[in-house]
Amino acid sequence: MMRVLFVCLGNICRSPMAEAVMRDLVENNGLSDEITVDSAATSGWHVGEAPHKGTLSKLKEYQISTTGIKARQLQESDFEQFDYIIGMDSSNVRNIREMLGQPDHPKIFRFLDLTPHKKDVPDPYYTGDFQETYDLVKEGCEVLLKKIMKEMN
């Protein structure tokens, strides 16, 4: 079982979007028994909340389910439980490494470093551009799934 955790600041915009998109890709590829996906926040600001209305609206537009997704904060136990802990931007990665006491572990990395873009996923909470975030998340999830499938074979 491969376990993937997406992490952003509040766990209401980018990381739950990545969780939902990745779950959808995993299900559509018949890999639900082999790959699990979750998301978390580096902050505790929105713990227990549903994703942001902009995230929900964008995912609904693409018929992607958000069932069961609620904000939670990253915990030390996540380091042992997940094979990949993926920050949506450089600040998230820095905070994850500090929170988990893992300054250089390769399982912790920035999401779009897997793609040719190699940049941060902009936070639509501040930009208001949920389409741009969705497009980057979709591309990143597709690349990540290919990487995982290659590793599993």
N, CA, C and O atoms as a GROMACS GRO file, in nm:
protein
  612
    1MET      N    1   0.084  -0.119   0.000
    1MET     CA    2   0.000   0.000   0.000
    1MET      C    3   0.088   0.124   0.000
    1MET      O    4   0.174   0.140   0.087
    2MET      N    5   0.067   0.211  -0.097
    2MET     CA    6   0.139   0.337  -0.106
    2MET      C    7   0.050   0.446  -0.046
    2MET      O    8  -0.068   0.457  -0.082
    3ARG      N    9   0.106   0.525   0.045
    3ARG     CA   10   0.028   0.629   0.113
    3ARG      C   11   0.086   0.767   0.082
    3ARG      O   12   0.206   0.792   0.100
    4VAL      N   13  -0.002   0.858   0.035
    4VAL     CA   14   0.038   0.992  -0.008
    4VAL      C   15  -0.034   1.096   0.078
    4VAL      O   16  -0.155   1.088   0.098
    5LEU      N   17   0.042   1.194   0.129
    5LEU     CA   18  -0.016   1.303   0.207
    5LEU      C   19   0.021   1.436   0.142
    5LEU      O   20   0.139   1.466   0.123
    6PHE      N   21  -0.081   1.514   0.107
    6PHE     CA   22  -0.061   1.649   0.054
    6PHE      C   23  -0.078   1.748   0.169
    6PHE      O   24  -0.168   1.734   0.252
    7VAL      N   25   0.010   1.849   0.174
    7VAL     CA   26   0.008   1.944   0.285
    7VAL      C   27   0.015   2.088   0.233
    7VAL      O   28   0.097   2.120   0.147
    8CYS      N   29  -0.073   2.174   0.287
    8CYS     CA   30  -0.064   2.317   0.262
    8CYS      C   31  -0.083   2.390   0.395
    8CYS      O   32  -0.085   2.326   0.500
    9LEU      N   33  -0.095   2.521   0.392
    9LEU     CA   34  -0.102   2.599   0.514
    9LEU      C   35  -0.229   2.570   0.596
    9LEU      O   36  -0.220   2.542   0.715
   10GLY      N   37  -0.346   2.578   0.532
   10GLY     CA   38  -0.471   2.565   0.606
   10GLY      C   39  -0.550   2.438   0.583
   10GLY      O   40  -0.643   2.409   0.657
   11ASN      N   41  -0.514   2.361   0.481
   11ASN     CA   42  -0.584   2.238   0.444
   11ASN      C   43  -0.730   2.264   0.406
   11ASN      O   44  -0.819   2.184   0.436
   12ILE      N   45  -0.753   2.380   0.340
   12ILE     CA   46  -0.888   2.408   0.292
   12ILE      C   47  -0.891   2.440   0.142
   12ILE      O   48  -0.999   2.442   0.082
   13CYS      N   49  -0.776   2.466   0.080
   13CYS     CA   50  -0.774   2.499  -0.063
   13CYS      C   51  -0.690   2.401  -0.145
   13CYS      O   52  -0.744   2.314  -0.212
   14ARG      N   53  -0.558   2.415  -0.138
   14ARG     CA   54  -0.471   2.339  -0.228
   14ARG      C   55  -0.458   2.191  -0.192
   14ARG      O   56  -0.478   2.106  -0.278
   15SER      N   57  -0.426   2.160  -0.068
   15SER     CA   58  -0.405   2.018  -0.034
   15SER      C   59  -0.532   1.934  -0.042
   15SER      O   60  -0.525   1.820  -0.086
   16PRO      N   61  -0.650   1.986   0.000
   16PRO     CA   62  -0.769   1.904  -0.021
   16PRO      C   63  -0.806   1.890  -0.169
   16PRO      O   64  -0.863   1.789  -0.209
   17MET      N   65  -0.772   1.992  -0.249
   17MET     CA   66  -0.794   1.982  -0.393
   17MET      C   67  -0.706   1.870  -0.449
   17MET      O   68  -0.752   1.788  -0.529
   18ALA      N   69  -0.579   1.868  -0.408
   18ALA     CA   70  -0.488   1.763  -0.454
   18ALA      C   71  -0.533   1.626  -0.405
   18ALA      O   72  -0.526   1.528  -0.480
   19GLU      N   73  -0.580   1.619  -0.281
   19GLU     CA   74  -0.631   1.492  -0.228
   19GLU      C   75  -0.747   1.441  -0.314
   19GLU      O   76  -0.749   1.324  -0.352
   20ALA      N   77  -0.843   1.528  -0.342
   20ALA     CA   78  -0.961   1.488  -0.420
   20ALA      C   79  -0.924   1.448  -0.563
   20ALA      O   80  -0.973   1.348  -0.614
   21VAL      N   81  -0.839   1.527  -0.627
   21VAL     CA   82  -0.798   1.498  -0.765
   21VAL      C   83  -0.720   1.366  -0.770
   21VAL      O   84  -0.744   1.284  -0.858
   22MET      N   85  -0.629   1.347  -0.676
   22MET     CA   86  -0.549   1.224  -0.675
   22MET      C   87  -0.637   1.103  -0.648
   22MET      O   88  -0.620   0.999  -0.711
   23ARG      N   89  -0.730   1.115  -0.554
   23ARG     CA   90  -0.823   1.004  -0.526
   23ARG      C   91  -0.901   0.967  -0.652
   23ARG      O   92  -0.919   0.849  -0.683
   24ASP      N   93  -0.946   1.070  -0.724
   24ASP     CA   94  -1.022   1.048  -0.846
   24ASP      C   95  -0.937   0.973  -0.949
   24ASP      O   96  -0.984   0.878  -1.012
   25LEU      N   97  -0.813   1.015  -0.967
   25LEU     CA   98  -0.722   0.948  -1.062
   25LEU      C   99  -0.694   0.804  -1.018
   25LEU      O  100  -0.692   0.713  -1.100
   26VAL      N  101  -0.672   0.785  -0.889
   26VAL     CA  102  -0.645   0.651  -0.835
   26VAL      C  103  -0.765   0.560  -0.861
   26VAL      O  104  -0.748   0.447  -0.908
   27GLU      N  105  -0.885   0.608  -0.831
   27GLU     CA  106  -1.006   0.529  -0.854
   27GLU      C  107  -1.025   0.498  -1.002
   27GLU      O  108  -1.055   0.384  -1.038
   28ASN      N  109  -1.008   0.598  -1.087
   28ASN     CA  110  -1.026   0.579  -1.231
   28ASN      C  111  -0.926   0.483  -1.292
   28ASN      O  112  -0.950   0.426  -1.398
   29ASN      N  113  -0.812   0.464  -1.224
   29ASN     CA  114  -0.710   0.370  -1.271
   29ASN      C  115  -0.717   0.236  -1.198
   29ASN      O  116  -0.628   0.152  -1.212
   30GLY      N  117  -0.823   0.217  -1.118
   30GLY     CA  118  -0.843   0.090  -1.048
   30GLY      C  119  -0.737   0.060  -0.943
   30GLY      O  120  -0.703  -0.056  -0.920
   31LEU      N  121  -0.684   0.164  -0.879
   31LEU     CA  122  -0.574   0.146  -0.784
   31LEU      C  123  -0.611   0.178  -0.639
   31LEU      O  124  -0.523   0.196  -0.555
   32SER      N  125  -0.741   0.185  -0.610
   32SER     CA  126  -0.785   0.222  -0.475
   32SER      C  127  -0.736   0.126  -0.367
   32SER      O  128  -0.721   0.166  -0.252
   33ASP      N  129  -0.712   0.001  -0.402
   33ASP     CA  130  -0.662  -0.096  -0.305
   33ASP      C  131  -0.511  -0.085  -0.285
   33ASP      O  132  -0.456  -0.147  -0.194
   34GLU      N  133  -0.446  -0.007  -0.369
   34GLU     CA  134  -0.300   0.002  -0.364
   34GLU      C  135  -0.246   0.138  -0.324
   34GLU      O  136  -0.131   0.150  -0.280
   35ILE      N  137  -0.328   0.243  -0.338
   35ILE     CA  138  -0.283   0.379  -0.308
   35ILE      C  139  -0.389   0.450  -0.224
   35ILE      O  140  -0.506   0.452  -0.262
   36THR      N  141  -0.348   0.506  -0.110
   36THR     CA  142  -0.439   0.588  -0.031
   36THR      C  143  -0.386   0.731  -0.028
   36THR      O  144  -0.266   0.756  -0.037
   37VAL      N  145  -0.479   0.824  -0.016
   37VAL     CA  146  -0.445   0.966  -0.024
   37VAL      C  147  -0.513   1.041   0.091
   37VAL      O  148  -0.627   1.012   0.126
   38ASP      N  149  -0.442   1.138   0.147
   38ASP     CA  150  -0.495   1.221   0.254
   38ASP      C  151  -0.435   1.361   0.238
   38ASP      O  152  -0.350   1.383   0.152
   39SER      N  153  -0.481   1.454   0.321
   39SER     CA  154  -0.423   1.588   0.321
   39SER      C  155  -0.423   1.643   0.462
   39SER      O  156  -0.496   1.596   0.549
   40ALA      N  157  -0.339   1.744   0.484
   40ALA     CA  158  -0.325   1.804   0.616
   40ALA      C  159  -0.276   1.948   0.602
   40ALA      O  160  -0.239   1.993   0.494
   41ALA      N  161  -0.276   2.019   0.716
   41ALA     CA  162  -0.231   2.158   0.722
   41ALA      C  163  -0.108   2.169   0.811
   41ALA      O  164  -0.089   2.088   0.902
   42THR      N  165  -0.027   2.269   0.785
   42THR     CA  166   0.081   2.299   0.878
   42THR      C  167   0.027   2.382   0.995
   42THR      O  168   0.085   2.381   1.104
   43SER      N  169  -0.082   2.454   0.973
   43SER     CA  170  -0.143   2.535   1.080
   43SER      C  171  -0.265   2.462   1.136
   43SER      O  172  -0.313   2.364   1.078
   44GLY      N  173  -0.315   2.510   1.248
   44GLY     CA  174  -0.436   2.453   1.307
   44GLY      C  175  -0.558   2.541   1.289
   44GLY      O  176  -0.660   2.520   1.355
   45TRP      N  177  -0.548   2.639   1.201
   45TRP     CA  178  -0.653   2.740   1.186
   45TRP      C  179  -0.789   2.686   1.146
   45TRP      O  180  -0.891   2.736   1.192
   46HIS      N  181  -0.793   2.585   1.061
   46HIS     CA  182  -0.921   2.540   1.004
   46HIS      C  183  -0.956   2.395   1.038
   46HIS      O  184  -1.039   2.335   0.970
   47VAL      N  185  -0.894   2.340   1.140
   47VAL     CA  186  -0.915   2.199   1.176
   47VAL      C  187  -1.064   2.169   1.188
   47VAL      O  188  -1.138   2.240   1.256
   48GLY      N  189  -1.107   2.062   1.120
   48GLY     CA  190  -1.246   2.018   1.124
   48GLY      C  191  -1.335   2.080   1.018
   48GLY      O  192  -1.450   2.038   1.001
   49GLU      N  193  -1.284   2.180   0.948
   49GLU     CA  194  -1.364   2.248   0.845
   49GLU      C  195  -1.361   2.174   0.712
   49GLU      O  196  -1.265   2.102   0.680
   50ALA      N  197  -1.467   2.193   0.635
   50ALA     CA  198  -1.473   2.141   0.497
   50ALA      C  199  -1.382   2.229   0.410
   50ALA      O  200  -1.342   2.338   0.452
   51PRO      N  201  -1.350   2.183   0.290
   51PRO     CA  202  -1.270   2.266   0.200
   51PRO      C  203  -1.339   2.400   0.170
   51PRO      O  204  -1.461   2.413   0.183
   52HIS      N  205  -1.260   2.497   0.130
   52HIS     CA  206  -1.306   2.631   0.091
   52HIS      C  207  -1.412   2.620  -0.018
   52HIS      O  208  -1.405   2.530  -0.102
   53LYS      N  209  -1.508   2.710  -0.018
   53LYS     CA  210  -1.616   2.706  -0.118
   53LYS      C  211  -1.563   2.713  -0.260
   53LYS      O  212  -1.621   2.653  -0.351
   54GLY      N  213  -1.453   2.786  -0.283
   54GLY     CA  214  -1.393   2.793  -0.416
   54GLY      C  215  -1.336   2.659  -0.460
   54GLY      O  216  -1.346   2.622  -0.577
   55THR      N  217  -1.275   2.588  -0.366
   55THR     CA  218  -1.223   2.454  -0.394
   55THR      C  219  -1.338   2.359  -0.425
   55THR      O  220  -1.334   2.283  -0.522
   56LEU      N  221  -1.442   2.364  -0.341
   56LEU     CA  222  -1.558   2.276  -0.362
   56LEU      C  223  -1.624   2.303  -0.497
   56LEU      O  224  -1.660   2.210  -0.569
   57SER      N  225  -1.639   2.430  -0.531
   57SER     CA  226  -1.702   2.468  -0.658
   57SER      C  227  -1.620   2.419  -0.778
   57SER      O  228  -1.676   2.366  -0.874
   58LYS      N  229  -1.489   2.438  -0.772
   58LYS     CA  230  -1.402   2.398  -0.884
   58LYS      C  231  -1.404   2.246  -0.900
   58LYS      O  232  -1.412   2.196  -1.012
   59LEU      N  233  -1.398   2.172  -0.790
   59LEU     CA  234  -1.398   2.026  -0.800
   59LEU      C  235  -1.534   1.975  -0.848
   59LEU      O  236  -1.541   1.878  -0.923
   60LYS      N  237  -1.641   2.039  -0.805
   60LYS     CA  238  -1.775   2.001  -0.852
   60LYS      C  239  -1.787   2.022  -1.002
   60LYS      O  240  -1.848   1.941  -1.072
   61GLU      N  241  -1.727   2.129  -1.052
   61GLU     CA  242  -1.727   2.159  -1.196
   61GLU      C  243  -1.667   2.043  -1.276
   61GLU      O  244  -1.711   2.014  -1.387
   62TYR      N  245  -1.568   1.976  -1.218
   62TYR     CA  246  -1.502   1.863  -1.284
   62TYR      C  247  -1.553   1.728  -1.234
   62TYR      O  248  -1.493   1.624  -1.261
   63GLN      N  249  -1.663   1.731  -1.160
   63GLN     CA  250  -1.728   1.610  -1.108
   63GLN      C  251  -1.633   1.524  -1.025
   63GLN      O  252  -1.627   1.402  -1.039
   64ILE      N  253  -1.557   1.592  -0.937
   64ILE     CA  254  -1.463   1.523  -0.849
   64ILE      C  255  -1.517   1.532  -0.707
   64ILE      O  256  -1.545   1.640  -0.657
   65SER      N  257  -1.531   1.418  -0.643
   65SER     CA  258  -1.588   1.409  -0.509
   65SER      C  259  -1.494   1.463  -0.401
   65SER      O  260  -1.372   1.446  -0.408
   66THR      N  261  -1.554   1.529  -0.302
   66THR     CA  262  -1.480   1.574  -0.184
   66THR      C  263  -1.533   1.506  -0.058
   66THR      O  264  -1.508   1.553   0.053
   67THR      N  265  -1.606   1.399  -0.075
   67THR     CA  266  -1.666   1.328   0.037
   67THR      C  267  -1.561   1.291   0.142
   67THR      O  268  -1.457   1.234   0.110
   68GLY      N  269  -1.590   1.326   0.266
   68GLY     CA  270  -1.504   1.288   0.377
   68GLY      C  271  -1.382   1.376   0.398
   68GLY      O  272  -1.305   1.351   0.491
   69ILE      N  273  -1.363   1.477   0.316
   69ILE     CA  274  -1.245   1.562   0.331
   69ILE      C  275  -1.274   1.673   0.433
   69ILE      O  276  -1.363   1.756   0.413
   70LYS      N  277  -1.198   1.673   0.541
   70LYS     CA  278  -1.205   1.775   0.646
   70LYS      C  279  -1.063   1.815   0.683
   70LYS      O  280  -0.973   1.731   0.684
   71ALA      N  281  -1.044   1.941   0.714
   71ALA     CA  282  -0.911   1.991   0.749
   71ALA      C  283  -0.861   1.927   0.878
   71ALA      O  284  -0.935   1.910   0.975
   72ARG      N  285  -0.732   1.894   0.876
   72ARG     CA  286  -0.665   1.844   0.996
   72ARG      C  287  -0.522   1.897   0.994
   72ARG      O  288  -0.471   1.939   0.890
   73GLN      N  289  -0.459   1.896   1.110
   73GLN     CA  290  -0.321   1.944   1.118
   73GLN      C  291  -0.224   1.828   1.109
   73GLN      O  292  -0.250   1.718   1.159
   74LEU      N  293  -0.112   1.853   1.044
   74LEU     CA  294  -0.003   1.757   1.033
   74LEU      C  295   0.042   1.714   1.173
   74LEU      O  296   0.051   1.795   1.264
   75GLN      N  297   0.069   1.583   1.188
   75GLN     CA  298   0.114   1.528   1.316
   75GLN      C  299   0.245   1.453   1.296
   75GLN      O  300   0.275   1.408   1.186
   76GLU      N  301   0.321   1.439   1.403
   76GLU     CA  302   0.448   1.367   1.395
   76GLU      C  303   0.429   1.225   1.343
   76GLU      O  304   0.513   1.174   1.269
   77SER      N  305   0.319   1.161   1.380
   77SER     CA  306   0.292   1.022   1.337
   77SER      C  307   0.275   1.011   1.186
   77SER      O  308   0.291   0.902   1.130
   78ASP      N  309   0.244   1.122   1.119
   78ASP     CA  310   0.229   1.118   0.973
   78ASP      C  311   0.359   1.078   0.904
   78ASP      O  312   0.355   1.017   0.796
   79PHE      N  313   0.473   1.110   0.964
   79PHE     CA  314   0.600   1.076   0.901
   79PHE      C  315   0.615   0.925   0.883
   79PHE      O  316   0.663   0.880   0.779
   80GLU      N  317   0.574   0.849   0.981
   80GLU     CA  318   0.584   0.702   0.972
   80GLU      C  319   0.473   0.643   0.887
   80GLU      O  320   0.492   0.538   0.824
   81GLN      N  321   0.358   0.708   0.884
   81GLN     CA  322   0.241   0.652   0.816
   81GLN      C  323   0.239   0.674   0.665
   81GLN      O  324   0.172   0.600   0.593
   82PHE      N  325   0.311   0.774   0.615
   82PHE     CA  326   0.302   0.808   0.473
   82PHE      C  327   0.434   0.786   0.400
   82PHE      O  328   0.542   0.810   0.455
   83ASP      N  329   0.422   0.741   0.275
   83ASP     CA  330   0.540   0.720   0.190
   83ASP      C  331   0.586   0.850   0.126
   83ASP      O  332   0.705   0.870   0.102
   84TYR      N  333   0.490   0.938   0.098
   84TYR     CA  334   0.519   1.070   0.042
   84TYR      C  335   0.446   1.175   0.124
   84TYR      O  336   0.327   1.160   0.152
   85ILE      N  337   0.517   1.281   0.162
   85ILE     CA  338   0.457   1.396   0.229
   85ILE      C  339   0.492   1.516   0.143
   85ILE      O  340   0.607   1.560   0.139
   86ILE      N  341   0.390   1.568   0.074
   86ILE     CA  342   0.412   1.662  -0.035
   86ILE      C  343   0.358   1.801  -0.001
   86ILE      O  344   0.237   1.818   0.017
   87GLY      N  345   0.447   1.898   0.008
   87GLY     CA  346   0.408   2.036   0.034
   87GLY      C  347   0.369   2.106  -0.095
   87GLY      O  348   0.429   2.083  -0.200
   88MET      N  349   0.268   2.190  -0.087
   88MET     CA  350   0.220   2.258  -0.206
   88MET      C  351   0.306   2.379  -0.244
   88MET      O  352   0.301   2.425  -0.357
   89ASP      N  353   0.386   2.429  -0.149
   89ASP     CA  354   0.481   2.536  -0.181
   89ASP      C  355   0.605   2.523  -0.094
   89ASP      O  356   0.610   2.438  -0.004
   90SER      N  357   0.705   2.605  -0.120
   90SER     CA  358   0.833   2.597  -0.049
   90SER      C  359   0.818   2.621   0.100
   90SER      O  360   0.885   2.556   0.181
   91SER      N  361   0.732   2.713   0.136
   91SER     CA  362   0.707   2.743   0.277
   91SER      C  363   0.646   2.621   0.348
   91SER      O  364   0.684   2.589   0.460
   92ASN      N  365   0.552   2.555   0.281
   92ASN     CA  366   0.492   2.433   0.337
   92ASN      C  367   0.599   2.328   0.361
   92ASN      O  368   0.601   2.265   0.467
   93VAL      N  369   0.686   2.307   0.264
   93VAL     CA  370   0.792   2.206   0.276
   93VAL      C  371   0.883   2.238   0.394
   93VAL      O  372   0.917   2.150   0.473
   94ARG      N  373   0.921   2.364   0.406
   94ARG     CA  374   1.006   2.407   0.517
   94ARG      C  375   0.936   2.379   0.651
   94ARG      O  376   0.998   2.327   0.744
   95ASN      N  377   0.808   2.415   0.660
   95ASN     CA  378   0.732   2.392   0.784
   95ASN      C  379   0.715   2.244   0.814
   95ASN      O  380   0.725   2.203   0.930
   96ILE      N  381   0.689   2.163   0.712
   96ILE     CA  382   0.676   2.018   0.730
   96ILE      C  383   0.805   1.962   0.788
   96ILE      O  384   0.803   1.887   0.885
   97ARG      N  385   0.917   1.999   0.728
   97ARG     CA  386   1.047   1.948   0.773
   97ARG      C  387   1.074   1.986   0.919
   97ARG      O  388   1.125   1.906   0.997
   98GLU      N  389   1.038   2.110   0.956
   98GLU     CA  390   1.056   2.156   1.094
   98GLU      C  391   0.963   2.081   1.189
   98GLU      O  392   1.006   2.034   1.294
   99MET      N  393   0.835   2.071   1.151
   99MET     CA  394   0.736   2.007   1.238
   99MET      C  395   0.767   1.860   1.262
   99MET      O  396   0.744   1.808   1.371
  100LEU      N  397   0.818   1.793   1.160
  100LEU     CA  398   0.845   1.649   1.170
  100LEU      C  399   0.990   1.620   1.210
  100LEU      O  400   1.027   1.504   1.228
  101GLY      N  401   1.071   1.724   1.222
  101GLY     CA  402   1.211   1.705   1.260
  101GLY      C  403   1.290   1.626   1.157
  101GLY      O  404   1.378   1.547   1.192
  102GLN      N  405   1.257   1.648   1.030
  102GLN     CA  406   1.321   1.575   0.919
  102GLN      C  407   1.374   1.676   0.817
  102GLN      O  408   1.310   1.698   0.714
  103PRO      N  409   1.489   1.738   0.844
  103PRO     CA  410   1.535   1.846   0.756
  103PRO      C  411   1.567   1.806   0.612
  103PRO      O  412   1.561   1.890   0.523
  104ASP      N  413   1.602   1.679   0.588
  104ASP     CA  414   1.646   1.642   0.453
  104ASP      C  415   1.584   1.515   0.397
  104ASP      O  416   1.632   1.462   0.297
  105HIS      N  417   1.478   1.464   0.459
  105HIS     CA  418   1.426   1.334   0.415
  105HIS      C  419   1.363   1.344   0.275
  105HIS      O  420   1.283   1.434   0.250
  106PRO      N  421   1.400   1.251   0.184
  106PRO     CA  422   1.351   1.258   0.046
  106PRO      C  423   1.201   1.232   0.029
  106PRO      O  424   1.146   1.264  -0.076
  107LYS      N  425   1.133   1.176   0.129
  107LYS     CA  426   0.989   1.154   0.114
  107LYS      C  427   0.911   1.284   0.127
  107LYS      O  428   0.791   1.288   0.097
  108ILE      N  429   0.977   1.391   0.172
  108ILE     CA  430   0.916   1.523   0.186
  108ILE      C  431   0.968   1.611   0.072
  108ILE      O  432   1.088   1.636   0.061
  109PHE      N  433   0.875   1.658  -0.013
  109PHE     CA  434   0.918   1.743  -0.125
  109PHE      C  435   0.806   1.834  -0.171
  109PHE      O  436   0.691   1.818  -0.132
  110ARG      N  437   0.843   1.930  -0.256
  110ARG     CA  438   0.746   2.026  -0.310
  110ARG      C  439   0.675   1.962  -0.429
  110ARG      O  440   0.738   1.903  -0.517
  111PHE      N  441   0.544   1.974  -0.430
  111PHE     CA  442   0.456   1.910  -0.527
  111PHE      C  443   0.500   1.926  -0.672
  111PHE      O  444   0.519   1.827  -0.742
  112LEU      N  445   0.516   2.050  -0.716
  112LEU     CA  446   0.545   2.072  -0.858
  112LEU      C  447   0.690   2.047  -0.896
  112LEU      O  448   0.726   2.065  -1.013
  113ASP      N  449   0.774   2.005  -0.801
  113ASP     CA  450   0.911   1.968  -0.838
  113ASP      C  451   0.913   1.841  -0.922
  113ASP      O  452   1.015   1.808  -0.983
  114LEU      N  453   0.802   1.769  -0.927
  114LEU     CA  454   0.790   1.651  -1.013
  114LEU      C  455   0.760   1.688  -1.158
  114LEU      O  456   0.774   1.606  -1.248
  115THR      N  457   0.719   1.812  -1.179
  115THR     CA  458   0.678   1.858  -1.312
  115THR      C  459   0.785   1.950  -1.371
  115THR      O  460   0.878   1.990  -1.300
  116PRO      N  461   0.773   1.984  -1.499
  116PRO     CA  462   0.868   2.079  -1.559
  116PRO      C  463   0.860   2.219  -1.496
  116PRO      O  464   0.955   2.297  -1.508
  117HIS      N  465   0.747   2.252  -1.430
  117HIS     CA  466   0.728   2.386  -1.374
  117HIS      C  467   0.822   2.416  -1.259
  117HIS      O  468   0.877   2.526  -1.248
  118LYS      N  469   0.842   2.317  -1.172
  118LYS     CA  470   0.928   2.332  -1.054
  118LYS      C  471   0.905   2.465  -0.982
  118LYS      O  472   0.997   2.545  -0.965
  119LYS      N  473   0.780   2.487  -0.941
  119LYS     CA  474   0.745   2.611  -0.871
  119LYS      C  475   0.639   2.581  -0.765
  119LYS      O  476   0.591   2.469  -0.753
  120ASP      N  477   0.605   2.683  -0.689
  120ASP     CA  478   0.500   2.671  -0.588
  120ASP      C  479   0.363   2.667  -0.655
  120ASP      O  480   0.343   2.726  -0.761
  121VAL      N  481   0.268   2.598  -0.592
  121VAL     CA  482   0.128   2.606  -0.634
  121VAL      C  483   0.072   2.731  -0.566
  121VAL      O  484   0.068   2.737  -0.444
  122PRO      N  485   0.028   2.830  -0.644
  122PRO     CA  486  -0.026   2.952  -0.584
  122PRO      C  487  -0.148   2.921  -0.497
  122PRO      O  488  -0.229   2.834  -0.531
  123ASP      N  489  -0.160   2.993  -0.386
  123ASP     CA  490  -0.271   2.970  -0.293
  123ASP      C  491  -0.393   3.050  -0.337
  123ASP      O  492  -0.391   3.173  -0.331
  124PRO      N  493  -0.500   2.983  -0.382
  124PRO     CA  494  -0.617   3.055  -0.430
  124PRO      C  495  -0.694   3.126  -0.318
  124PRO      O  496  -0.781   3.209  -0.346
  125TYR      N  497  -0.662   3.094  -0.193
  125TYR     CA  498  -0.722   3.167  -0.081
  125TYR      C  499  -0.685   3.315  -0.094
  125TYR      O  500  -0.764   3.403  -0.058
  126TYR      N  501  -0.564   3.340  -0.145
  126TYR     CA  502  -0.516   3.478  -0.162
  126TYR      C  503  -0.531   3.528  -0.305
  126TYR      O  504  -0.562   3.645  -0.326
  127THR      N  505  -0.510   3.439  -0.404
  127THR     CA  506  -0.516   3.483  -0.544
  127THR      C  507  -0.658   3.485  -0.599
  127THR      O  508  -0.688   3.563  -0.690
  128GLY      N  509  -0.745   3.400  -0.544
  128GLY     CA  510  -0.882   3.388  -0.595
  128GLY      C  511  -0.891   3.307  -0.724
  128GLY      O  512  -1.000   3.288  -0.776
  129ASP      N  513  -0.778   3.259  -0.775
  129ASP     CA  514  -0.775   3.188  -0.903
  129ASP      C  515  -0.773   3.036  -0.881
  129ASP      O  516  -0.668   2.972  -0.885
  130PHE      N  517  -0.891   2.980  -0.858
  130PHE     CA  518  -0.902   2.837  -0.833
  130PHE      C  519  -0.879   2.755  -0.959
  130PHE      O  520  -0.843   2.638  -0.950
  131GLN      N  521  -0.900   2.815  -1.077
  131GLN     CA  522  -0.875   2.743  -1.202
  131GLN      C  523  -0.726   2.718  -1.221
  131GLN      O  524  -0.685   2.607  -1.255
  132GLU      N  525  -0.644   2.820  -1.199
  132GLU     CA  526  -0.499   2.803  -1.211
  132GLU      C  527  -0.450   2.694  -1.115
  132GLU      O  528  -0.370   2.609  -1.152
  133THR      N  529  -0.500   2.699  -0.992
  133THR     CA  530  -0.460   2.599  -0.893
  133THR      C  531  -0.504   2.460  -0.937
  133THR      O  532  -0.427   2.365  -0.929
  134TYR      N  533  -0.628   2.449  -0.985
  134TYR     CA  534  -0.677   2.319  -1.031
  134TYR      C  535  -0.590   2.264  -1.144
  134TYR      O  536  -0.552   2.148  -1.142
  135ASP      N  537  -0.559   2.348  -1.242
  135ASP     CA  538  -0.479   2.303  -1.357
  135ASP      C  539  -0.342   2.250  -1.313
  135ASP      O  540  -0.297   2.146  -1.362
  136LEU      N  541  -0.277   2.321  -1.222
  136LEU     CA  542  -0.146   2.277  -1.172
  136LEU      C  543  -0.158   2.150  -1.088
  136LEU      O  544  -0.075   2.060  -1.098
  137VAL      N  545  -0.262   2.144  -1.005
  137VAL     CA  546  -0.285   2.025  -0.922
  137VAL      C  547  -0.312   1.903  -1.008
  137VAL      O  548  -0.258   1.795  -0.983
  138LYS      N  549  -0.394   1.919  -1.109
  138LYS     CA  550  -0.427   1.807  -1.198
  138LYS      C  551  -0.300   1.755  -1.266
  138LYS      O  552  -0.276   1.634  -1.269
  139GLU      N  553  -0.221   1.846  -1.320
  139GLU     CA  554  -0.097   1.805  -1.387
  139GLU      C  555  -0.002   1.736  -1.288
  139GLU      O  556   0.055   1.631  -1.318
  140GLY      N  557   0.013   1.795  -1.171
  140GLY     CA  558   0.102   1.738  -1.070
  140GLY      C  559   0.057   1.600  -1.025
  140GLY      O  560   0.140   1.511  -1.007
  141CYS      N  561  -0.073   1.582  -1.007
  141CYS     CA  562  -0.126   1.451  -0.965
  141CYS      C  563  -0.105   1.346  -1.074
  141CYS      O  564  -0.074   1.231  -1.044
  142GLU      N  565  -0.122   1.384  -1.199
  142GLU     CA  566  -0.100   1.290  -1.309
  142GLU      C  567   0.046   1.244  -1.312
  142GLU      O  568   0.074   1.125  -1.331
  143VAL      N  569   0.139   1.338  -1.293
  143VAL     CA  570   0.282   1.304  -1.292
  143VAL      C  571   0.314   1.216  -1.170
  143VAL      O  572   0.387   1.118  -1.182
  144LEU      N  573   0.259   1.252  -1.054
  144LEU     CA  574   0.282   1.174  -0.933
  144LEU      C  575   0.229   1.032  -0.947
  144LEU      O  576   0.295   0.937  -0.907
  145LEU      N  577   0.110   1.017  -1.004
  145LEU     CA  578   0.054   0.884  -1.021
  145LEU      C  579   0.142   0.798  -1.111
  145LEU      O  580   0.164   0.680  -1.083
  146LYS      N  581   0.192   0.856  -1.219
  146LYS     CA  582   0.283   0.781  -1.308
  146LYS      C  583   0.408   0.737  -1.232
  146LYS      O  584   0.454   0.624  -1.248
  147LYS      N  585   0.463   0.825  -1.150
  147LYS     CA  586   0.582   0.794  -1.069
  147LYS      C  587   0.552   0.678  -0.974
  147LYS      O  588   0.631   0.584  -0.963
  148ILE      N  589   0.439   0.685  -0.906
  148ILE     CA  590   0.402   0.580  -0.810
  148ILE      C  591   0.379   0.447  -0.881
  148ILE      O  592   0.425   0.343  -0.834
  149MET      N  593   0.308   0.451  -0.994
  149MET     CA  594   0.282   0.327  -1.068
  149MET      C  595   0.412   0.263  -1.114
  149MET      O  596   0.425   0.140  -1.112
  150LYS      N  597   0.508   0.344  -1.155
  150LYS     CA  598   0.638   0.294  -1.198
  150LYS      C  599   0.710   0.228  -1.080
  150LYS      O  600   0.771   0.122  -1.095
  151GLU      N  601   0.703   0.291  -0.963
  151GLU     CA  602   0.768   0.237  -0.843
  151GLU      C  603   0.702   0.107  -0.796
  151GLU      O  604   0.770   0.019  -0.742
  152MET      N  605   0.572   0.095  -0.817
  152MET     CA  606   0.499  -0.024  -0.771
  152MET      C  607   0.525  -0.144  -0.862
  152MET      O  608   0.505  -0.258  -0.820
  153ASN      N  609   0.570  -0.121  -0.983
  153ASN     CA  610   0.594  -0.231  -1.078
  153ASN      C  611   0.736  -0.282  -1.071
  153ASN      O  612   0.772  -0.375  -1.144
   0.00000   0.00000   0.00000
